Amino acid sequence: MKITFFGAAGEVTGSAYLVQTEKSRLLIDFGMFQGESETAGKNCVPAGLDPTTIDAVVITHGHLDHTGRLPLLTKAGYRGPIHATSATIDMSGLILRDSAKVQAQDIERTNRKRLRAGKDLQEPLYNFDDVERTMQQFKAQPYREPVPIAPDVSVRFVEAGHMLGSASLQLTITESGRAKTVVFSGDLGPADLPVLRDAECLNHADLVIMESTYGDRDHRSLTDTLNEARDIIKEAVKLNGKILVPAFAVGRTQQIIYHVLAMFRNHEVPPFPIYIDSPMAIEATRIYEKHPELYDEEARRLADAGLLNLDLHGVKTCQTADESKALNDLSGTLMIIAGAGMCNAGRILHHLRNHLWKENTTVIIVGYQAEGSLGRLLVEGRPEVRIFGEEIAVKATIHSLGGFSAHAGQSDLMKWFNCLAHAKPQVVLTHGEAKGREPLAQLIKERHGLTARLPMFGETIEL
Ligand SMILES: [Zn+2]
């Protein structure tokens, strides 16, 4: 058996692993490269991967960096099944359609300029029709039950606790009458992420391919983060102004709503209206509501008692731009959650322009802010920022909350690996930059005497 790494090898995006056995060829994830790798032309079907020879594709979870190249596979002639959990199919649909939309908008802008410069026009990687054809190929699979996906391979989806529908994969591969177990961690969530179940321990593997995004460190604890969030919100309520939360639509938005509703329920802060100002976040929240079978015990108890019903708690939604604009005229304390998470685009920009200059505005930054993004400038405490070409004074209070990651920190990664370590598996670390995966490899060496491999793009390893 051989595995070739066509992404997320020494970096955190573009997950794609080709598994070749005696009888079959499987692709695990086929994600988009983001950031610098995106611009390096890596978002393609790589040489050495002939889509028409693949027997099955298996997807660990819906994030774009794990699903974003799937339509390219369909375009290049792949007609076989794409196996995933039911919630992952819903999330993939949402995320791939949004990707097609963003590409269409970007290409329109680019082509307007190219036209004026007398250059050839460009095409997006894929469009809506390509995405719809890809969605037809998905096949929903249950958690925990082994599913045959090729003559010599079965797969078991196991909770990974990272986003709704996320899974680790346990592949059983039978070659020359001998069965071998290969485990792909997928992206692993931290323990105690709200709503979601924790990542499940697996107890056997001959080979483990494991993510290492935060292999070098632990996050701030959720308890500390929530205590800080509560204090910030109490102060914001006293100011009687708007609370702006730039947030990614999937995952982060739902977590924040969950925590704020808990504060209302426990009478820690007086209730105020919450607006989800993002059609994509509204749709993602509906997908969460559609899958109560995936909730952890606490969320299920709340759901059974009707306490997770968003309508009951004054959570309101803005589908259209006009509804979004109407928020300007509202007074008093209210929370607006809008994209984009790094304030580099989206409806949050309008809210920031309209309210940053007011002293009673509170901005709560909850995610990673890349160098140069507006979010980063706010976190750095700039007295003035430019939005839509206009100088805006920053009089609002800006807070940055670091503990809401959907990725396991070092301790949780090691806890997950410890369950498998007794079988002395071969270990491969992926989905991490050098600063994440090298310290994790070191720790695995010290604690278990196992030498992890750290493959780069295009490398093949044999079991
Ligand atoms: Zn992910």
Residues whose N, C-alpha, C, O or C-beta is under 5 A from the ligand:
A	BS01	ZN	H63 D187
